[in-house]
Amino acid sequence: MHRMLVIVPAGSDLQSCADLKGKTIALTNVGSNSGYHAPLVTLKEEFKLLPPADYTIVYSGSHDASIAGIASGRYAAAAVASDLLDRAVEAGRIAKEKYRVIYKSEKFPNAGIGYIVSLDPKLADKVKGAVMSYEWKGSPLEGFFAGSGQTAFAPVNYKDDWANVRRIHDSGGYTYQLK
């Protein structure tokens, strides 16, 4: 699980998302929940801010580019996934002293591995068993996820664990028209 964070350069005057009025925020790309959809819905629902009237959006293209933009001071604020920020810190791409978190969302699942509901139950059990017994130690996954402390696959329940993602996407508030 991870959270959507809004981060700012450490020396920034911004203390909360309410302070983004009249500012620019870096979002990753329209396919990202934590780098695009969640911040737009949060800014609209919790802070009553709408682009382009209340703030400007720039697209960085990725979480890593948004993090680099905060580290260099290029962006006033950026929405990023907490696990990707943790990995960037661990890899030395940004020092903890270079940024501050001004918003932390509820938790979101990182991703999912699933199977179709009509799959034969015996085969479904084998798929679950293979995924859940996968040994991360010494695997490429261990190195890739090490910085964020993720060390194994975890079972999730779509109804409960994906509720926050569904709420954001069902809100319809994550899109806006560019003029």
N, C-alpha and C positions, 0 to 999 in steps of 0.2 A: 504494500500500500504506500501511497505517497500523497502529498498535498500540493495544491497550487499555492505558490508563494508570489507575492509582489515584492521585488527587491529594488533597492535604490543604492547609489554609491554611498559609502560610509559617511561622507561629509555633507550629504544632502540635507536640505531644510525640510524635506517631505517627511511627515511623521505618520500619516495615515493615507488611505486611498482617497479620502475626502479632499486631501491636498492636491490631488491630480487635476483638479479643475484648472483649465488653461494650460496644462502641461502635455507632454508627449509620453506615451507608454509604448514600449516595444512588445509586440506579440510575435509568436513564432510563425505559424501558418494556419490556415483555416481548417486543416485536418486535425489539429491538436486540441484535446480537451483542456489540459492544464495550461497550455500556452496560447489559447485563443478563446474557446467557448466559455470556460469557467470564469476567466477574468471579465469578459464582456457581460455575462449574466450577473456576476458579483457587483460590478460597478453600477449596473442598472438597478438591480434590486436592493442592494444594501446601501449604496451611496447616491442613488438617483442621478447618476452621471451617464450621459449618452454621447457617443461620438457622432459626428464631428463637432457638435455644438459645445460640449463641455471639455473634451480632450481630443488630442490627435493620436492616431495610431501610426506607428511605423512597423513594417514587417521585417524581422531579422532573418527569417528563413529557418531558424532552428533554436533549440534551447541553448546549445553551446554558443551560438552567435549572440544571443541575448545576454548570456552570462559574460561573454567577452566584452560586450558593449557597456555593461555596468562596470566591469573591472577597469576599463579604459576611460570611463566617464562620458562616453558617447551618448548614452541614454539616461534620461532622468529617472526612468523606472522601467522594469521589465517583469513580465509574468513568466515564471518558470516552474518546472516540476521539482519538488524537493529532492527526490532521489537523484535526478540529473545534476542538481546543484551540489549535492553531497559528493557525487563522483568527480565533478569538476574540481572541488576543493581537494579531494584525495589525490587527484592527478596533478595538482599544482597549477591548474589553469586559472584559478582565482584564489586569493587568500581570504580567509574569513574576515580579516581586517579591512577588506576592500568594499564590503557591502553590509547593508542592514535589511532586515525583513520588516516590512510595514504591514503585511497582511499574510495570514495563514488560513487556508480553507479547511473544510472537513476533509477526511481521507477519501481517496479514490483508489480503485484497483489499478495496478500498473498495466496489466494486459491480461489476456485470458487464453487458455487452451481449452477448447471444448469439442463436443461431438454432437451430432444431430440427435434429437430426442427419440427418433425412431430406430436408432442403432440397436441391434440385438443386445439385450442386457448383459449377456456373457462377454461379448466383445467389448462393450462399454466398460465392464469391470476390468478387463485386461488393459484397456487404454489407460484408465485411471491408475491402475497398479504400476504400469510402466512409467507414467509421468511422475507419480508420487515417489517412486523408488529411485528415480534418477539420482545418481551420485554427482554432486557438483564439485566435490573436492578433486582438484587437478584438472577440471574440465575448462573449456573456454568460458563457460558461464561464470565460474568462480572468479576469474580475473575481471570479466566485464562488469559484474555487479558488486565486486568487493567494496568499492568506495561508498556504496549506499547501505552496506550491511545486509543485503539480501543474499541468503545462502541456500535457499531451497524453494521449491514450488509449494504453494499452500492451497488447500481446497477453499473454494469460494461458493457462495450461494448467489445466483443471479438476482433474485428478488431483494435480498438484503444488501449484499456487498456492492451492487451496481446501482442502487437506488439514487445515490447522489448524481451519478453520471446521467441517469435517465431524467432526473428532475431538471438538470441543466438543459439537456437536449429537448425535452418536452416543453420547456418554457417558451420557446420560440424567440426568446429575448437575446439570443446570441448572434443574430444577424442584423445588419443594417444596410441601408442603401447608400452607396457613394454617389455623389452628384457630379 
